[in-house]
Amino acid sequence: MQVFKQVSYVQILKGWQTYVFPVSGGFLRYKLLTTSQELEEAKERCHLEGWKIIDATRLVKQLNKISR
């Protein structure tokens, strides 16, 4: 499966959930990062590999408010 070089993450109670985006559309839940150190390491690896990384926490919170 081909994926765009983009990762998004959302802060949840257990840590940060990451998502990748297939070229075919949609998104896939990728990995749960449970510590801020894991998150920082993942962000650094993405940066070194040329991947775009996006903190989607604020957007998701806003969308959740609207949908209630």
PyMOL Python script that loads the backbone (N, CA, C, O; Angstrom):
from pymol import cmd

cmd.read_pdbstr("""\
ATOM      1  N   MET A   1       0.841  -1.170   0.000  1.00  0.00           N
ATOM      2  CA  MET A   1       0.000   0.000   0.000  1.00  0.00           C
ATOM      3  C   MET A   1       0.890   1.238   0.000  1.00  0.00           C
ATOM      4  O   MET A   1       1.853   1.323   0.762  1.00  0.00           O
ATOM      5  N   GLN A   2       0.559   2.186  -0.854  1.00  0.00           N
ATOM      6  CA  GLN A   2       1.280   3.448  -0.885  1.00  0.00           C
ATOM      7  C   GLN A   2       0.589   4.436   0.045  1.00  0.00           C
ATOM      8  O   GLN A   2      -0.639   4.484   0.117  1.00  0.00           O
ATOM      9  N   VAL A   3       1.395   5.225   0.759  1.00  0.00           N
ATOM     10  CA  VAL A   3       0.841   6.257   1.630  1.00  0.00           C
ATOM     11  C   VAL A   3       1.498   7.587   1.310  1.00  0.00           C
ATOM     12  O   VAL A   3       2.646   7.644   0.870  1.00  0.00           O
ATOM     13  N   PHE A   4       0.739   8.664   1.543  1.00  0.00           N
ATOM     14  CA  PHE A   4       1.328   9.991   1.445  1.00  0.00           C
ATOM     15  C   PHE A   4       2.355  10.126   2.558  1.00  0.00           C
ATOM     16  O   PHE A   4       2.225   9.487   3.602  1.00  0.00           O
ATOM     17  N   LYS A   5       3.357  10.937   2.351  1.00  0.00           N
ATOM     18  CA  LYS A   5       4.356  11.161   3.394  1.00  0.00           C
ATOM     19  C   LYS A   5       3.805  12.180   4.383  1.00  0.00           C
ATOM     20  O   LYS A   5       4.301  13.301   4.498  1.00  0.00           O
ATOM     21  N   GLN A   6       2.765  11.754   5.092  1.00  0.00           N
ATOM     22  CA  GLN A   6       2.117  12.627   6.067  1.00  0.00           C
ATOM     23  C   GLN A   6       1.621  11.795   7.235  1.00  0.00           C
ATOM     24  O   GLN A   6       1.025  10.734   7.046  1.00  0.00           O
ATOM     25  N   VAL A   7       1.866  12.278   8.431  1.00  0.00           N
ATOM     26  CA  VAL A   7       1.383  11.661   9.654  1.00  0.00           C
ATOM     27  C   VAL A   7       0.654  12.733  10.448  1.00  0.00           C
ATOM     28  O   VAL A   7       1.137  13.859  10.568  1.00  0.00           O
ATOM     29  N   SER A   8      -0.502  12.387  10.986  1.00  0.00           N
ATOM     30  CA  SER A   8      -1.203  13.281  11.901  1.00  0.00           C
ATOM     31  C   SER A   8      -1.282  12.591  13.249  1.00  0.00           C
ATOM     32  O   SER A   8      -1.308  11.363  13.329  1.00  0.00           O
ATOM     33  N   TYR A   9      -1.319  13.388  14.309  1.00  0.00           N
ATOM     34  CA  TYR A   9      -1.497  12.808  15.630  1.00  0.00           C
ATOM     35  C   TYR A   9      -2.524  13.619  16.407  1.00  0.00           C
ATOM     36  O   TYR A   9      -2.682  14.824  16.211  1.00  0.00           O
ATOM     37  N   VAL A  10      -3.223  12.906  17.304  1.00  0.00           N
ATOM     38  CA  VAL A  10      -4.262  13.510  18.128  1.00  0.00           C
ATOM     39  C   VAL A  10      -4.006  13.089  19.568  1.00  0.00           C
ATOM     40  O   VAL A  10      -3.795  11.911  19.854  1.00  0.00           O
ATOM     41  N   GLN A  11      -4.026  14.066  20.471  1.00  0.00           N
ATOM     42  CA  GLN A  11      -3.843  13.742  21.880  1.00  0.00           C
ATOM     43  C   GLN A  11      -5.129  13.141  22.426  1.00  0.00           C
ATOM     44  O   GLN A  11      -6.214  13.696  22.248  1.00  0.00           O
ATOM     45  N   ILE A  12      -4.994  11.995  23.096  1.00  0.00           N
ATOM     46  CA  ILE A  12      -6.122  11.316  23.733  1.00  0.00           C
ATOM     47  C   ILE A  12      -5.723  11.019  25.176  1.00  0.00           C
ATOM     48  O   ILE A  12      -4.606  11.335  25.584  1.00  0.00           O
ATOM     49  N   LEU A  13      -6.612  10.422  25.942  1.00  0.00           N
ATOM     50  CA  LEU A  13      -6.322  10.155  27.353  1.00  0.00           C
ATOM     51  C   LEU A  13      -5.078   9.293  27.560  1.00  0.00           C
ATOM     52  O   LEU A  13      -4.331   9.507  28.514  1.00  0.00           O
ATOM     53  N   LYS A  14      -4.854   8.332  26.686  1.00  0.00           N
ATOM     54  CA  LYS A  14      -3.742   7.389  26.858  1.00  0.00           C
ATOM     55  C   LYS A  14      -2.443   7.860  26.231  1.00  0.00           C
ATOM     56  O   LYS A  14      -1.427   7.178  26.365  1.00  0.00           O
ATOM     57  N   GLY A  15      -2.434   9.002  25.550  1.00  0.00           N
ATOM     58  CA  GLY A  15      -1.219   9.482  24.884  1.00  0.00           C
ATOM     59  C   GLY A  15      -1.566  10.196  23.594  1.00  0.00           C
ATOM     60  O   GLY A  15      -2.402  11.099  23.582  1.00  0.00           O
ATOM     61  N   TRP A  16      -0.923   9.792  22.507  1.00  0.00           N
ATOM     62  CA  TRP A  16      -1.147  10.388  21.192  1.00  0.00           C
ATOM     63  C   TRP A  16      -1.366   9.280  20.177  1.00  0.00           C
ATOM     64  O   TRP A  16      -0.530   8.388  20.033  1.00  0.00           O
ATOM     65  N   GLN A  17      -2.492   9.337  19.473  1.00  0.00           N
ATOM     66  CA  GLN A  17      -2.793   8.366  18.420  1.00  0.00           C
ATOM     67  C   GLN A  17      -2.309   8.938  17.100  1.00  0.00           C
ATOM     68  O   GLN A  17      -2.610  10.083  16.766  1.00  0.00           O
ATOM     69  N   THR A  18      -1.557   8.138  16.347  1.00  0.00           N
ATOM     70  CA  THR A  18      -1.054   8.598  15.058  1.00  0.00           C
ATOM     71  C   THR A  18      -1.849   7.960  13.925  1.00  0.00           C
ATOM     72  O   THR A  18      -2.397   6.866  14.061  1.00  0.00           O
ATOM     73  N   TYR A  19      -1.894   8.672  12.808  1.00  0.00           N
ATOM     74  CA  TYR A  19      -2.630   8.235  11.623  1.00  0.00           C
ATOM     75  C   TYR A  19      -1.775   8.476  10.386  1.00  0.00           C
ATOM     76  O   TYR A  19      -1.053   9.470  10.305  1.00  0.00           O
ATOM     77  N   VAL A  20      -1.860   7.555   9.418  1.00  0.00           N
ATOM     78  CA  VAL A  20      -1.226   7.743   8.112  1.00  0.00           C
ATOM     79  C   VAL A  20      -2.330   7.778   7.061  1.00  0.00           C
ATOM     80  O   VAL A  20      -3.457   7.348   7.304  1.00  0.00           O
ATOM     81  N   PHE A  21      -1.980   8.301   5.888  1.00  0.00           N
ATOM     82  CA  PHE A  21      -2.975   8.554   4.853  1.00  0.00           C
ATOM     83  C   PHE A  21      -2.617   7.838   3.556  1.00  0.00           C
ATOM     84  O   PHE A  21      -1.692   8.256   2.859  1.00  0.00           O
ATOM     85  N   PRO A  22      -3.346   6.747   3.215  1.00  0.00           N
ATOM     86  CA  PRO A  22      -3.091   6.041   1.962  1.00  0.00           C
ATOM     87  C   PRO A  22      -3.389   6.926   0.752  1.00  0.00           C
ATOM     88  O   PRO A  22      -4.254   7.800   0.805  1.00  0.00           O
ATOM     89  N   VAL A  23      -2.669   6.687  -0.320  1.00  0.00           N
ATOM     90  CA  VAL A  23      -2.895   7.414  -1.568  1.00  0.00           C
ATOM     91  C   VAL A  23      -4.325   7.189  -2.063  1.00  0.00           C
ATOM     92  O   VAL A  23      -4.914   8.069  -2.691  1.00  0.00           O
ATOM     93  N   SER A  24      -4.875   6.014  -1.780  1.00  0.00           N
ATOM     94  CA  SER A  24      -6.230   5.681  -2.240  1.00  0.00           C
ATOM     95  C   SER A  24      -7.323   6.456  -1.505  1.00  0.00           C
ATOM     96  O   SER A  24      -8.485   6.401  -1.908  1.00  0.00           O
ATOM     97  N   GLY A  25      -6.976   7.175  -0.439  1.00  0.00           N
ATOM     98  CA  GLY A  25      -7.945   7.983   0.303  1.00  0.00           C
ATOM     99  C   GLY A  25      -8.172   7.460   1.705  1.00  0.00           C
ATOM    100  O   GLY A  25      -7.787   6.338   2.036  1.00  0.00           O
ATOM    101  N   GLY A  26      -8.797   8.280   2.520  1.00  0.00           N
ATOM    102  CA  GLY A  26      -9.085   7.907   3.895  1.00  0.00           C
ATOM    103  C   GLY A  26      -7.866   8.030   4.786  1.00  0.00           C
ATOM    104  O   GLY A  26      -6.916   8.744   4.465  1.00  0.00           O
ATOM    105  N   PHE A  27      -7.902   7.323   5.915  1.00  0.00           N
ATOM    106  CA  PHE A  27      -6.783   7.324   6.845  1.00  0.00           C
ATOM    107  C   PHE A  27      -6.736   5.988   7.566  1.00  0.00           C
ATOM    108  O   PHE A  27      -7.729   5.261   7.611  1.00  0.00           O
ATOM    109  N   LEU A  28      -5.593   5.673   8.122  1.00  0.00           N
ATOM    110  CA  LEU A  28      -5.416   4.447   8.895  1.00  0.00           C
ATOM    111  C   LEU A  28      -4.826   4.798  10.250  1.00  0.00           C
ATOM    112  O   LEU A  28      -3.858   5.553  10.339  1.00  0.00           O
ATOM    113  N   ARG A  29      -5.413   4.248  11.301  1.00  0.00           N
ATOM    114  CA  ARG A  29      -4.829   4.408  12.627  1.00  0.00           C
ATOM    115  C   ARG A  29      -3.493   3.672  12.608  1.00  0.00           C
ATOM    116  O   ARG A  29      -3.423   2.518  12.185  1.00  0.00           O
ATOM    117  N   TYR A  30      -2.441   4.333  13.061  1.00  0.00           N
ATOM    118  CA  TYR A  30      -1.117   3.740  12.934  1.00  0.00           C
ATOM    119  C   TYR A  30      -0.569   3.254  14.270  1.00  0.00           C
ATOM    120  O   TYR A  30      -0.441   2.046  14.472  1.00  0.00           O
ATOM    121  N   LYS A  31      -0.246   4.151  15.175  1.00  0.00           N
ATOM    122  CA  LYS A  31       0.419   3.732  16.399  1.00  0.00           C
ATOM    123  C   LYS A  31       0.018   4.647  17.549  1.00  0.00           C
ATOM    124  O   LYS A  31      -0.173   5.849  17.361  1.00  0.00           O
ATOM    125  N   LEU A  32      -0.109   4.068  18.745  1.00  0.00           N
ATOM    126  CA  LEU A  32      -0.381   4.835  19.950  1.00  0.00           C
ATOM    127  C   LEU A  32       0.944   5.127  20.639  1.00  0.00           C
ATOM    128  O   LEU A  32       1.683   4.209  20.995  1.00  0.00           O
ATOM    129  N   LEU A  33       1.238   6.395  20.822  1.00  0.00           N
ATOM    130  CA  LEU A  33       2.451   6.821  21.522  1.00  0.00           C
ATOM    131  C   LEU A  33       2.037   7.201  22.938  1.00  0.00           C
ATOM    132  O   LEU A  33       1.192   8.078  23.120  1.00  0.00           O
ATOM    133  N   THR A  34       2.623   6.552  23.945  1.00  0.00           N
ATOM    134  CA  THR A  34       2.142   6.729  25.314  1.00  0.00           C
ATOM    135  C   THR A  34       2.927   7.750  26.128  1.00  0.00           C
ATOM    136  O   THR A  34       2.488   8.129  27.213  1.00  0.00           O
ATOM    137  N   THR A  35       4.073   8.205  25.634  1.00  0.00           N
ATOM    138  CA  THR A  35       4.854   9.203  26.369  1.00  0.00           C
ATOM    139  C   THR A  35       5.213  10.363  25.449  1.00  0.00           C
ATOM    140  O   THR A  35       5.253  10.219  24.228  1.00  0.00           O
ATOM    141  N   SER A  36       5.469  11.507  26.055  1.00  0.00           N
ATOM    142  CA  SER A  36       5.869  12.668  25.251  1.00  0.00           C
ATOM    143  C   SER A  36       7.226  12.432  24.596  1.00  0.00           C
ATOM    144  O   SER A  36       7.505  12.982  23.531  1.00  0.00           O
ATOM    145  N   GLN A  37       8.073  11.616  25.226  1.00  0.00           N
ATOM    146  CA  GLN A  37       9.368  11.280  24.626  1.00  0.00           C
ATOM    147  C   GLN A  37       9.166  10.485  23.335  1.00  0.00           C
ATOM    148  O   GLN A  37       9.842  10.744  22.340  1.00  0.00           O
ATOM    149  N   GLU A  38       8.249   9.527  23.342  1.00  0.00           N
ATOM    150  CA  GLU A  38       7.941   8.767  22.127  1.00  0.00           C
ATOM    151  C   GLU A  38       7.440   9.689  21.024  1.00  0.00           C
ATOM    152  O   GLU A  38       7.818   9.541  19.862  1.00  0.00           O
ATOM    153  N   LEU A  39       6.584  10.645  21.395  1.00  0.00           N
ATOM    154  CA  LEU A  39       6.051  11.594  20.418  1.00  0.00           C
ATOM    155  C   LEU A  39       7.174  12.434  19.817  1.00  0.00           C
ATOM    156  O   LEU A  39       7.237  12.601  18.599  1.00  0.00           O
ATOM    157  N   GLU A  40       8.050  12.958  20.650  1.00  0.00           N
ATOM    158  CA  GLU A  40       9.155  13.787  20.154  1.00  0.00           C
ATOM    159  C   GLU A  40      10.086  12.991  19.244  1.00  0.00           C
ATOM    160  O   GLU A  40      10.548  13.507  18.227  1.00  0.00           O
ATOM    161  N   GLU A  41      10.364  11.736  19.602  1.00  0.00           N
ATOM    162  CA  GLU A  41      11.212  10.881  18.762  1.00  0.00           C
ATOM    163  C   GLU A  41      10.536  10.616  17.419  1.00  0.00           C
ATOM    164  O   GLU A  41      11.193  10.644  16.378  1.00  0.00           O
ATOM    165  N   ALA A  42       9.233  10.361  17.438  1.00  0.00           N
ATOM    166  CA  ALA A  42       8.498  10.111  16.191  1.00  0.00           C
ATOM    167  C   ALA A  42       8.503  11.355  15.310  1.00  0.00           C
ATOM    168  O   ALA A  42       8.690  11.258  14.097  1.00  0.00           O
ATOM    169  N   LYS A  43       8.300  12.520  15.914  1.00  0.00           N
ATOM    170  CA  LYS A  43       8.323  13.767  15.149  1.00  0.00           C
ATOM    171  C   LYS A  43       9.696  13.987  14.520  1.00  0.00           C
ATOM    172  O   LYS A  43       9.789  14.410  13.368  1.00  0.00           O
ATOM    173  N   GLU A  44      10.745  13.706  15.257  1.00  0.00           N
ATOM    174  CA  GLU A  44      12.105  13.869  14.729  1.00  0.00           C
ATOM    175  C   GLU A  44      12.363  12.902  13.574  1.00  0.00           C
ATOM    176  O   GLU A  44      12.932  13.294  12.556  1.00  0.00           O
ATOM    177  N   ARG A  45      11.948  11.635  13.725  1.00  0.00           N
ATOM    178  CA  ARG A  45      12.128  10.653  12.648  1.00  0.00           C
ATOM    179  C   ARG A  45      11.372  11.073  11.395  1.00  0.00           C
ATOM    180  O   ARG A  45      11.895  10.965  10.286  1.00  0.00           O
ATOM    181  N   CYS A  46      10.145  11.549  11.568  1.00  0.00           N
ATOM    182  CA  CYS A  46       9.360  12.014  10.415  1.00  0.00           C
ATOM    183  C   CYS A  46      10.070  13.165   9.720  1.00  0.00           C
ATOM    184  O   CYS A  46      10.169  13.195   8.494  1.00  0.00           O
ATOM    185  N   HIS A  47      10.559  14.101  10.501  1.00  0.00           N
ATOM    186  CA  HIS A  47      11.263  15.257   9.938  1.00  0.00           C
ATOM    187  C   HIS A  47      12.497  14.809   9.154  1.00  0.00           C
ATOM    188  O   HIS A  47      12.741  15.293   8.049  1.00  0.00           O
ATOM    189  N   LEU A  48      13.272  13.890   9.719  1.00  0.00           N
ATOM    190  CA  LEU A  48      14.487  13.408   9.050  1.00  0.00           C
ATOM    191  C   LEU A  48      14.177  12.670   7.751  1.00  0.00           C
ATOM    192  O   LEU A  48      14.966  12.716   6.807  1.00  0.00           O
ATOM    193  N   GLU A  49      13.030  11.989   7.699  1.00  0.00           N
ATOM    194  CA  GLU A  49      12.640  11.230   6.508  1.00  0.00           C
ATOM    195  C   GLU A  49      11.873  12.075   5.491  1.00  0.00           C
ATOM    196  O   GLU A  49      11.517  11.587   4.418  1.00  0.00           O
ATOM    197  N   GLY A  50      11.621  13.337   5.827  1.00  0.00           N
ATOM    198  CA  GLY A  50      10.919  14.217   4.898  1.00  0.00           C
ATOM    199  C   GLY A  50       9.404  14.085   4.940  1.00  0.00           C
ATOM    200  O   GLY A  50       8.717  14.500   4.007  1.00  0.00           O
ATOM    201  N   TRP A  51       8.883  13.511   6.013  1.00  0.00           N
ATOM    202  CA  TRP A  51       7.437  13.364   6.157  1.00  0.00           C
ATOM    203  C   TRP A  51       6.870  14.609   6.821  1.00  0.00           C
ATOM    204  O   TRP A  51       7.513  15.219   7.675  1.00  0.00           O
ATOM    205  N   LYS A  52       5.663  14.977   6.422  1.00  0.00           N
ATOM    206  CA  LYS A  52       4.942  16.077   7.051  1.00  0.00           C
ATOM    207  C   LYS A  52       4.236  15.511   8.283  1.00  0.00           C
ATOM    208  O   LYS A  52       3.605  14.457   8.199  1.00  0.00           O
ATOM    209  N   ILE A  53       4.334  16.193   9.418  1.00  0.00           N
ATOM    210  CA  ILE A  53       3.661  15.735  10.637  1.00  0.00           C
ATOM    211  C   ILE A  53       2.783  16.863  11.162  1.00  0.00           C
ATOM    212  O   ILE A  53       3.217  18.010  11.274  1.00  0.00           O
ATOM    213  N   ILE A  54       1.544  16.516  11.481  1.00  0.00           N
ATOM    214  CA  ILE A  54       0.538  17.512  11.838  1.00  0.00           C
ATOM    215  C   ILE A  54      -0.107  17.152  13.172  1.00  0.00           C
ATOM    216  O   ILE A  54      -0.539  16.018  13.379  1.00  0.00           O
ATOM    217  N   ASP A  55      -0.168  18.135  14.078  1.00  0.00           N
ATOM    218  CA  ASP A  55      -0.903  17.977  15.331  1.00  0.00           C
ATOM    219  C   ASP A  55      -2.360  18.337  15.044  1.00  0.00           C
ATOM    220  O   ASP A  55      -2.692  19.510  14.873  1.00  0.00           O
ATOM    221  N   ALA A  56      -3.215  17.339  14.994  1.00  0.00           N
ATOM    222  CA  ALA A  56      -4.626  17.553  14.648  1.00  0.00           C
ATOM    223  C   ALA A  56      -5.521  17.647  15.878  1.00  0.00           C
ATOM    224  O   ALA A  56      -6.745  17.650  15.750  1.00  0.00           O
ATOM    225  N   THR A  57      -4.928  17.722  17.063  1.00  0.00           N
ATOM    226  CA  THR A  57      -5.706  17.722  18.303  1.00  0.00           C
ATOM    227  C   THR A  57      -6.712  18.864  18.348  1.00  0.00           C
ATOM    228  O   THR A  57      -7.888  18.640  18.635  1.00  0.00           O
ATOM    229  N   ARG A  58      -6.274  20.066  18.074  1.00  0.00           N
ATOM    230  CA  ARG A  58      -7.157  21.235  18.157  1.00  0.00           C
ATOM    231  C   ARG A  58      -8.313  21.136  17.158  1.00  0.00           C
ATOM    232  O   ARG A  58      -9.462  21.424  17.492  1.00  0.00           O
ATOM    233  N   LEU A  59      -7.997  20.729  15.944  1.00  0.00           N
ATOM    234  CA  LEU A  59      -9.030  20.584  14.919  1.00  0.00           C
ATOM    235  C   LEU A  59     -10.072  19.552  15.334  1.00  0.00           C
ATOM    236  O   LEU A  59     -11.272  19.789  15.191  1.00  0.00           O
ATOM    237  N   VAL A  60      -9.626  18.420  15.842  1.00  0.00           N
ATOM    238  CA  VAL A  60     -10.553  17.362  16.254  1.00  0.00           C
ATOM    239  C   VAL A  60     -11.438  17.849  17.398  1.00  0.00           C
ATOM    240  O   VAL A  60     -12.637  17.567  17.412  1.00  0.00           O
ATOM    241  N   LYS A  61     -10.868  18.574  18.353  1.00  0.00           N
ATOM    242  CA  LYS A  61     -11.672  19.115  19.458  1.00  0.00           C
ATOM    243  C   LYS A  61     -12.740  20.072  18.937  1.00  0.00           C
ATOM    244  O   LYS A  61     -13.885  20.030  19.388  1.00  0.00           O
ATOM    245  N   GLN A  62     -12.374  20.931  17.992  1.00  0.00           N
ATOM    246  CA  GLN A  62     -13.337  21.874  17.423  1.00  0.00           C
ATOM    247  C   GLN A  62     -14.452  21.138  16.686  1.00  0.00           C
ATOM    248  O   GLN A  62     -15.624  21.490  16.824  1.00  0.00           O
ATOM    249  N   LEU A  63     -14.098  20.127  15.908  1.00  0.00           N
ATOM    250  CA  LEU A  63     -15.113  19.354  15.189  1.00  0.00           C
ATOM    251  C   LEU A  63     -16.026  18.607  16.153  1.00  0.00           C
ATOM    252  O   LEU A  63     -17.229  18.501  15.912  1.00  0.00           O
ATOM    253  N   ASN A  64     -15.465  18.089  17.240  1.00  0.00           N
ATOM    254  CA  ASN A  64     -16.289  17.397  18.233  1.00  0.00           C
ATOM    255  C   ASN A  64     -17.277  18.349  18.897  1.00  0.00           C
ATOM    256  O   ASN A  64     -18.412  17.962  19.177  1.00  0.00           O
ATOM    257  N   LYS A  65     -16.862  19.590  19.154  1.00  0.00           N
ATOM    258  CA  LYS A  65     -17.774  20.581  19.743  1.00  0.00           C
ATOM    259  C   LYS A  65     -18.945  20.862  18.808  1.00  0.00           C
ATOM    260  O   LYS A  65     -20.092  20.948  19.245  1.00  0.00           O
ATOM    261  N   ILE A  66     -18.649  21.004  17.525  1.00  0.00           N
ATOM    262  CA  ILE A  66     -19.683  21.309  16.533  1.00  0.00           C
ATOM    263  C   ILE A  66     -20.680  20.164  16.402  1.00  0.00           C
ATOM    264  O   ILE A  66     -21.875  20.399  16.223  1.00  0.00           O
ATOM    265  N   SER A  67     -20.203  18.947  16.488  1.00  0.00           N
ATOM    266  CA  SER A  67     -21.067  17.791  16.239  1.00  0.00           C
ATOM    267  C   SER A  67     -21.924  17.411  17.441  1.00  0.00           C
ATOM    268  O   SER A  67     -22.773  16.526  17.329  1.00  0.00           O
ATOM    269  N   ARG A  68     -21.726  18.048  18.572  1.00  0.00           N
ATOM    270  CA  ARG A  68     -22.528  17.698  19.769  1.00  0.00           C
ATOM    271  C   ARG A  68     -23.847  18.380  19.781  1.00  0.00           C
ATOM    272  O   ARG A  68     -24.631  18.192  20.711  1.00  0.00           O
TER     273      ARG A  68
END
""", "prot")
cmd.dss("prot")
cmd.show_as("cartoon", "prot")
cmd.util.cbc("prot")
cmd.orient("prot")
